[in-house]
Amino acid sequence: MGERTSYAPGTLSWTELLTSDADAAKAFYTELFGWSYDDRPIGDGMVYSMAQRDGKSVAALYQSQDPPHWNCYVTVESVDETVEAARGLGAQILAEPFDVMTAGRSAAIADPTGAVLYLWEAGDNIGAYLVNQPGAMAWNDLVTAKPDAAADFYGALFGWTVEEIPNAGGYRSIKNGERTNGGVMPLDGPSAWMPYFGHESVDAVIERIDGLGGKLMTGPLPVPSGQFAVFLDPQGAVFGVLESNAYDD
């Protein structure tokens, strides 16, 4: 369940952590999600650590001087064509298309609300090979004070349908074709994408988070399939945890 061998264009397919202390971050997320790591040197003394669950890559992390944060990626057919389309729709291009060895091709954009998103054209690497399971990426939210502008931009760029959920405080679901792909959370402040990881018990994470050096920011809050909460890791990166009674493909 939840294993992937490819992604349809427009699917949120990968996430990576930039952190100020890679060793400490590894220990923290291993305690939470049972991750092991495949460390891959990428030059200039840098190591890109592939986080794995049940032997399958679910995320990555590496040490950076940038403020700690998670990047989210969307699979596209052509990074070059998508960058030009995004530029025409008012996005800022933060990183022009570049090859990631033989793994794939990528670029970084800031949407018109200011949220940073990475594009991924798969080569040897599709992104996450396990999703929608405990310890794997299970959801992605765009947090923004400008949900209408975001919906217009991503609808035009990826063909997403963004629909408000009744009685949910303005929260909107993202559909890529017929498949729910994430959400848009209206909230004042800077716009940002945020990943959620599956877990058997959000309450158990809340009980442990302080002792592991993290912090509860929001929740727990109910959703139709279970509940979620949002946390800060010890280095200051924001991430969500989703407990679901309906983990599936």
N, C-alpha and C positions, 0 to 999 in steps of 0.2 A: 504494500500500500504506500502511495506517495512517491514511488520511485519514478525518475524521469530519465529519458534518453534524448529528448528534444523539447523545444518550446516554440509555441506559435508566436509569430511577431506580435508585439504589443503586450507580452506577458512579463510581469516582474519576476526575474529569474535568478538574481544573485544579490548578495549583500556582503560588504566588507567593512571591518572596523579599522579606523586609524586611531592609534592610541599612543599615549606618552610613555607607557611602560608595558611592552609586549609580554614579558614574563609574568607580570602581575595579572594582566588581562587574561592570559591563558589559564592561570590558576583559578581565577574567578569564574570564568565561563565553564571550565571543566567541572567545578563544584555544582554549578547550576544545571548544566545540560549534559554532562557526561561526555564532553568532547575530548577527542584525541587530536593530534596535530601532525601534519605532514609538512615539515619545514623545507621551503624551497628558496635557495639563494637567488637573488635577482640582480646582483651587481652592486657596486659601491657600498659593500658591507651590509646591504639590506636583505632581510629575509621575509618572504611572503608565506605565512603559515596557513595552510588549508585546514580548517576545522572539520573534523569528520565525526559522524555518528553511524555506528554499525558499518564502518568501513567505507562510507559514502560521503563525499564532500557536501557540506551544508552551508558554509560561510568561510570567511577568511579574515585574518587580521595582520597588521604590520605596524611597526613603530614609526611615528611621524612627529614632526615638530608642529603640525597643524593642531588646533584644538581637537580633543578627542570627539569623534562622531562616527556614525555608521553611514556608508554610502549605499544607495539602492540602484539597481541596474534593471533596464528593460531590454529584452531581446528585440532586435529589428532585423529586417532582411538585408538592409544596406545602411551602415553607419554613415557613409558619405552622403547618401541621398536624404537620410533623416536629418542630418545636421543642416543641410541647405533648407529643408522644409521648416525646421525649427527656427532658423535665422529669419526666414520670411514671415514667421508668425510672431516675431518679437522677442525670441529668446536670445540670451547672451551666450556665446560659445566660449566656454572656459578652457576647453582643451579640444583643439581640432582633431580630426580622426587620426588614430595612430594604431600600429600593429602591436599586439602583445605577444611577441615571438610567434609561435604557431597556435597559441591558444585561441586567438580571435582578434577582433578589431574593435576599438572602443573610442569614445569621445565623451566629453562632459558638457552639459548645458545648464544654464540657470533659466528656469521658466519665467514668464512675465511677472509672477508673484515673488520671485527671488529664490525659489527652492532649487537646489542643485540635484540633478539627476544624471546618471551615467547611462550610456547606450552600449549595447553589446551585440556584435555580429559574431556568432559562434564559428570557431574553427575546430581545433581539437577539443575544446572545452565548452560545454553547453551552459555552464552556470552551476546551480545546485542540482545534485543528483538525487537528493531526497528532500521532500517538502511535505508540509501539512501533517507532520508527525511530531511527537515530543522530541525536543532537541534539534528541530529543523525549522527553517523559516516557514511561518504559517500565515502571514498576513503582512501588508504594508499600508501605512497611512501617510497621506500628505496633510500636514498640519499647516493651515494658512488662514489669514484674515480675509482672503479674497477668493472664496470658493467658486464664485461665478466665473471669474477670469481664468482660474485654473481649469474648470470644466470646459470652457470654450477652447482653451489652448490644447489640452490633451485630447479632446474630441476631434479637433482638426488634425493633430499630429499623428495619433495612433488609432483613431476611429473608436475611442472609448465612449461608452455611454455612462454618464454620471447622473445618478438619480437620487433625489433626497428620500430618506427613509422616514415614514410618518412617525411622529412622536419620539424622535431621536435627537432633539436639540439641534437640528440642522445638519446632522451627519448624512453623508452621501456615499452610496456604494459605487464602485467602479466596475463596469463590465467590459471585458475584452471579448467581443463576440457574444456568446451565450454564457461565458464563464465569469463568475465574480472574481475580480483581480485585486481588490484592495478597497480603500476608502479615502474620503476627503473629510477631515475634521475641521470645522470652522473654529478658529481660536486666535485671539489677538496675539501679536508678536511676530517675530521673523518666521517666514515660511521654511519648512523643512520636511524631507521624507524620513520615515522611521520604520524599521522592520520590527515585526513581532515574531517570537519563537514559541513553538508549542511546548507545553509542559503538562504533566499529569495533574498538578495542583497549584493554582495561583496562590492559594492560602499558604501552602508549604514554602513557596518562594518568599512571600512576605515575612514569614516567621524567621527565615534564615538571612534575609538580605542585609540587615544591619551588621550581623556577625561576620559577614563576608566583605564588609566595607562599602556596600552599595547603599542606596537610599530609595525608598518608595516615594514616587511623585504623585501618582494618581491611581485610585482604585482601592479595592477591587470593584469593578463595575460589571453588571450583567449584560450579556448579549444572548441572542436566541439559542446559540449552541453551547453556552457555558458562561465564562467570565474572563475578564482581562485586567491587567494592571500595567502601569508604566513606571520604569525605574531609571535611576542613574547608576552606572557602574562606578567602581572606585576611582577611575580616572576622569569621570564626568561625561561619558557618552550616554545618550538617551536610547532606551530600547523598550519594547513591550514584550509581555508574556501573555499568551493566549491559552486558556484551558478550554478544551472542547470535548463535548460528548459525541462528536460526529466527525472525528478525523477520518479523512478519506483521500481519494486521489485528487 
